[in-house]
Structures are given as structure tokens and as C-alpha cells.
Amino acid sequence: MKIVKLAAGFAIGYVLGSRAGRDTYQKIVANTQQLREHPTVQQAKSLLAGSADKATAKLHQAAIDLEPTPAPTPASVRPKPRPRTNGAPLDPAAAKPLS
């Protein structure tokens, strides 16, 4: 699906580019270059890069600080077996005498 979208994007770009002509293409390239070299864009770019580095470091530290919870093992998931009583009550003092 991604390749279909990519191919469609290339096809649309090709058609629009061929209709616009070489002069329009050169203007777009020149404007893009000017935008990249603009001081405000450079400042924003460096600010974002620094913020990304700080965020990555914080996430890395948080991952280290977290203690992983162990996954339940089959033994801890199963219910504990009940003691066998063979019909006798568990508490001998609570046993009623048989008549």
C-alpha cells in the first residue's frame, strides 16, 4: 500500500512538474534554498535538534530507571490446589461427632 502511495506521489509530481515547466522548477528550487539558509530557520533547526537530544536522553534515563515487572509464569497463574480432606473437616475442634 505504501508503494502505491509513493508511486502516485511521483506520478502527480511528474505531471505537475512537466506542466509548470523548467522556469517554475528553478524558482521553486531557489526559494527552497533561500528558506533553508534563512537565519530563523537555522535557529529553529538547532533548537529542535537540541530539544530532541534532551528528550532522547530523558527517555533513555526513564527506561533505565523503570524496573520491569516479571511476566506471570504458568505456576503463578494456576490456582493453588486445595488440601485433600477426604470428607473430614479441616478443623478437628469443629468436627461433629458421628452418631
N, C-alpha and C positions, 0 to 999 in steps of 0.2 A: 504494500500500500504506500509506503514511504517513497519507493522508487517511482511510482506512478505520479505522485505529487511533485517530485523533483523533476521528472520529465515534462510534466505540464508547465511547471515554472520556467524551465528552459525554453520550451516552445513559445510560451507567451512573451518571454523576454526577447526572443529572437524576432518574432513578428513585430512587436512594438519597436524594437531597435531598428529593424530594417525600414520601417515606415518613417521613423524620425530622421534618419539619415546620419551621415558621418559628422556633420557640424554640431548637431544636437548632442551626439555622443561625446564629442570633445568638450562641449560646455559642461556636461554633467561630470566628466572626469575632472575638469579644472575646478569646479565648485566643490566637489568632494575633497580634493586635495587642499583647498583653502580652508575648508571646515576642519579637516584633520589637524592643520597647522595652527588653528586659532588658539590663542592663549587660554581662553576659558575652557575649551575642550581639553586641552592638555592638563590643565589644573584638575578638572573633574576626573579625568582618566587616572591621574596619580592618586587622587583622593580615594577613588573607588578601589584601586589596587591595594592601597594601604589598609582600607577597611576590610577588604576581602582577606588579606593576610591575618589581620587581627581576629576576624570571625573564624577563620580556619583554625587558628591557634586555640581559641576558646572552645570550639567544638572538640578538638583533639584532646584537650585537657579534661573536658567533661566526660568524654568517652573513657579516659583513663581512670577518672575518679569513680565512675559507676562500678558497682560490684555486680557482676552478672548473677542472676538468680538461676540456680540449677534447675534443669528441666526435670519434671517428675519422672521418676523411674517406675517401671511397672510394679515393683514391690510396694512403693508408697501410694500407688493409685488403688491397688486392690484393697478391699475391706479386710480388716483383721478377722481371723477366724474366731468364732465363739468357742468358749471352753465346752468340752463334752461333759454332759451331766448324766447321761443315761437315765433321764427321767427324775433324778434326785435333785432336790433344791440345792442351790449354791450355798446358802447359809444354814448350817446344821441347827442353829437355835430356832430358825423359823420353820423347821420341819414339823409337820403334824404327825403324831403317832398314828400308825395304821391300825384300824380296828379289826 
